[in-house]
């Protein structure tokens, strides 16, 4: 499980099984300002399965 935003280093790692992204209530505007990407769609649920 990773928090707030997907971490690039976890993508494609042979050590990672199912990967989930959890909402920790960081406002979307803050997430977008810090990362430069659109905030994850947590309207679909507080925990999202990524892989």
ABEGO torsion letter per residue (X at the ends): XBBGBBBAAABGBAABBBBBBBBAGBBAAAAAAAAGBBBBBAAAEABBBAX
